[in-house]
């Protein structure tokens, strides 16, 4: 089973002050790494961790440790990512969210998120995305 890691729990894992820190740590402990994610999630997390002591360094360390694996989803799936963002423009869908939905379509993975918008998003053929969500 592929676990697709979204920005929210990733930041929460690295920031003890985050309101989802405890939940994210507990859920991550029950899951088997490596977690898959994309460059867009990494960029969002890097930005959000700017005020967290050593947060950005620990983010890179997680990738170096092999617990998080980056996928190159964007280059090969830019058209599908654009379709998803257009389809969910009313939400609106973030670029990173579109990448994760695309990854879920490709891997049949489960998205580890705190973002309720993933309850709205669907894979092709209107299939629900499996979620790990509070």
ABEGO torsion letter per residue (X at the ends): XBBBBBAAAAAAAABAABAAAAAAAAAAAABBOBBBBBAAAAAAAAAAAAABBGAAAAAAAAAAAGABBBBBAAAAAAAAAAAAAAAAAAOBBBAAAAAAAAAAAAAGBBBBBABAAAAABBBBGGBBBBBBBX
